[in-house]
């Protein structure tokens, strides 16, 4: 993981503010993901934990993915139940893949069209790749672009909002789900990998 470039925190522009938050949040999460083992990645912290499973092995109400692996989803949108690190990595991958593609790409990527992995190495590599694409896209923008309404076409809200709101939203996703990943790895390591 490259070192965080602290100099971005001295640039007095809105784009630098959201970039600084993005870069630092990813820097912290990326370092933790580099240490996650396969057992941690798929550890289920409670019964019925959502995860990434091989096609045909999921019992969840819904499952998405175009390849050998599928990401489980609950019947309702927000699920209060437990999730694995594998699920959290897959979810961040779909959020960033869709947002990157519908902002800087071909406008075709959707959760159900993406390929996921239940193996820690390929999954973390896939997330890192799309985060790097997103970071490069944001870094290449002008300060004026950050406030362009509809710069991203990913969702109806994105189409109607200044782009800075989407960047802040993606940052919140990295921070929120990153904190869950930190908590799960801490719990797994303290408990020695035993079930809760």
N, C-alpha and C positions, 0 to 999 in steps of 0.2 A: 504494500500500500504506500503510495507516494505520501510525502509529508504535506501537511496542510499549509497553504500559502497564507500566512497571517497578514500579509500586506493588503489583501482585499478588504480587510476591516477598516482601513484608513481612507477608502474611496467614498466620497460623499454623494453617491447617487442611489436612487431606488433599486436599480438593477444590481449594483454592488451589494446592497443589503440582502436581497433575496439570494443572490449567488453565494454570499458569505455563509448564510444559513444552510443552503444546500450543500456546499462544499464541506463545511465542518460536520454536518449531520452524517453525510455519507462517509467521511473520513473515519469517524468514530465507529459507525456500524460496519463498514468494510473491514476494519481491523478485527472486530469480534467475529465476523463471518469467516475470516481466514482460519480461526481456531476451532470451528465447529466440526465435531466428528459425525460420522454417519449415524451412530446410535443417538446422539443428541438431536440430530436433524429430524429423525422420525419418532423420537420419544413422545408418547402420548401422556400429557400431564393429568388426564382424567378420562373417565369413560365417555365414549362417543366423540372423541376429539376429531375435528376436521383435519384432513391430511391430504397428501398427494399419494395416490395409489395406482397400481397397474390397472389398465382398463379391464373391466369385468370384476374387479375385487372390491369396488366401492359399494357401500350400502346407503350412502347419503341420498337425500331426495333429489339432488341435482349434481352433475359432474361435468366439468368443462375440460377441453383439451383436444388437440388434433392428433396427438401421437399415441405412444405406448402408455403414457402416464396421464391421469386425469386429476384435476383439482376438485375436491369435494366442496359443495355449497349447501347451506341449509335451505329449507323451504322458504323462510322469510329472509328479508334483506340483511338486517343486523342480527347476528347470532351471538348470544351471551355466553355460549359454551366454550370449552377449551379448544385450542388449535395448536398444531405442531409448528415447529420452526419451518419445516418443509412447506406447510400451508402459507405461513407468513411470507416466506421468500417467493413462493409462486404468486401470491397476491400482489406483492410489490412489483414483481416482474410484469404482471398484466397491467397494472396501473401505469407504470412507466412506458411499457411497450405501446399501449394505446395512445397515451398522451404524446409520446415522441412521434409516432407515425402520423397522427392526425394534426400535428403542428408542423413538422419538418419533413414528413415522408409522403407516402402514397395514399393515405386515407383509406386503408383497408383493414388494419389490425383490430381485432376484437378478441375478448377473453376466450371465446370458444374456438378461434382459429389458431391460437398459439400452441406451441409445443413446450411441455413442461418436463421436469425430471424429478423423480423421487430419490435420486442419488445426489449427495451433497455437492460433490465437485462440479458436475455439469450444471446443477441448479444455481449455485453461487456464481459460476462463470457466466451463465445466461443473464442473471440479474446485473452483474458487474458490467457486462457489455452494454445493456440498455441504459444503465445509469450513466455510463461514460458517453453514450450518444446524446442523452438528455443534457448532461453537463456541457458538452461541446456546443450543442444547439443554443443553450442559454448564453454561453460565453461569446458566441458569434453574433449575438443580437446587438442592435444599437440601443442606447438609452431610451429613444423614442418608441421603439418596438415594444418595450415592456408594458406600455400603456395602450397598445392597439387593441381595440375591441374586436373580438372574433379572430384574433391571430391564430388560435387553435379552434378546430372544428370537432373535437372529440365528443363533446356532449352539447346539449342545448344550452346549458348554463355557460359553458366555455365560449360558445358562439356569441353570447350576449354580454360577456364580461371583459374588462381590460385584462390582458394576458398576465399581468402581475398577480392577479388573484389565483390563476391556475398554478403558477410557479409556487406561490405560498401554500396552496393546497397540496401539491406534490411534496413539498418540504414537510408539511404536517404528517403526511402518510409515512415518510421515511422516519421521522421522529417518533411518531406513535407506534408503528409496528416495530421499529428498531428497539424501542424500550421494551416491548413484549419479548423480542428475541433475547435481549440482555437478561431479562427476568427469567426466562425459561432456561437459558444456559446456566445462570447462577443457581437456580433450583436444582437442575440436573446434577451439577457438579457438587453441590452441598450434600445432596441425598445419595450420591454415588450411583445415579442412574436408576434407582428403584422407583416403582410406581407410587403415585401419590395415594 
